[in-house]
Amino acid sequence: MKSFLLDGERISFEEGETILQAAIRAGKYIPHLCFHPEFRPHGSCKLCTVKIAGRQSASCTRLAAEGLEVESETAELNAERLLLTQMLFVEGNHFCPSCEKSGDCQLQATAYHLGMTSAHFDHFYPNRPVDASHPEYLLDFNRCILCSLCVRASRDVDNKNVFALAGRGIATHLVVNARSGKLGDTDFAATDKAASVCPVGVILKKGKGFSVPIGSRTFDKKEIGEWVDTRLKERT
Amino acid sequence: MARLKVATATLAGCFGCHMSFLAIDERIFELVEHVEFDRSPINDIKKVGECDLGLIEGGLCNSENVEVLREFRKKCRILVAVGACAINGGLPAQRNPIPLSVILDEIYLGEAGIAHGVIPNDPELPLPLNKVHPLHEVVKIDYFLPGCPPSADVIWKFLTDLLAGREPEFGPELLHYD
């Protein structure tokens, strides 16, 4: 079987696999937010950036190739990953103590993994009203990190196109595909893949609240690096 | 060895971080052998003197908060943002997307049951800031202790690391934002 080196460790891969896919299958963690093993890569969060022959590359979009020497767990790359994570925190309104997703949130868990103790930059405090128009689900746009997983899930799995990313650059934002812009005016349903794919606290089931106590939530029990490949096991 | 001088203050916070500090329980006997408290709600001293360490809970929601923070920065060799509000504004900062005038009107003029409301304007009252800010947006902060509140163990680990001359570090079991 073909293989490449990840931080000096041999990782085998199948033809057509990306570096990140092969790494996750081998139980190796490369920090990432917009990647999900069930979806085609988006390559936008850049947290999975690795270094190959002195050049940086997103490991979720870079195809694995025989003999590549890939660096990931280096002080330099982790410092840049931390900066990207801090920028995500200041761009939105991420108030963990009052978020239902706290403890189950991949942004928070990634920040823990990278040792983030403050967001470093000045906060934007954007004004993003909550959409509670749907009877079963609410959208809290304050926490959106533009990973596009709900866009991909709704389009590619649910065949509905409920979500989209609109605008460009710093003005990019999540929109709902209805004339009113409200989730309640779409055919979004609780059984949709898009209802369960959000890595942060945007797409939330109503009436659930803080149902799991602190200490028993996903990332209270497992560091994100040990959790990522559980998504593969769920699939098989 | 001279005892470290420590000052603490709560700005736009709920005193929860101070309560968590007190939750170090009997370890406080060990602590007072190594530190001496300057200004703090614990002893009610009002003015901060020259200190080795300043612990600040809460963000900045009014002009007095900014004054106290700047005074702490001047007097404390090491200044620490303690808890979620000091680090990102926390709960008080959730007013930030709404204009201050709209909030004041709603609370003092529009609230049901207020017949002849007025917006308080006594010269002794510190003026509210347009937005609530975390500490690091106004002065340099040396260390951040996340958590709502940071647990007594986080505060203890930080203080004991500092007293022992180690760079304070938190393992994954102590790093929490909630």
Interface residues (C-beta under 8 A of the other chain):
Chain A: F89 N93 H94 F95 C96 P97 S98 C99 S102 G103 Q108 A111 Y112 H113 G115 T117 S118 A119 H120 D122 H123 Y125 P126 N127 R128 I214 E223
Chain B: A81 A84 I87 N88 G89 G90 L91 A93 Q94 N96 P97 I98 K131 H133 P134 H136 E137 I141 Y143 F144 L145 P146 C148 F170 P172 L175 H176 Y177 D178
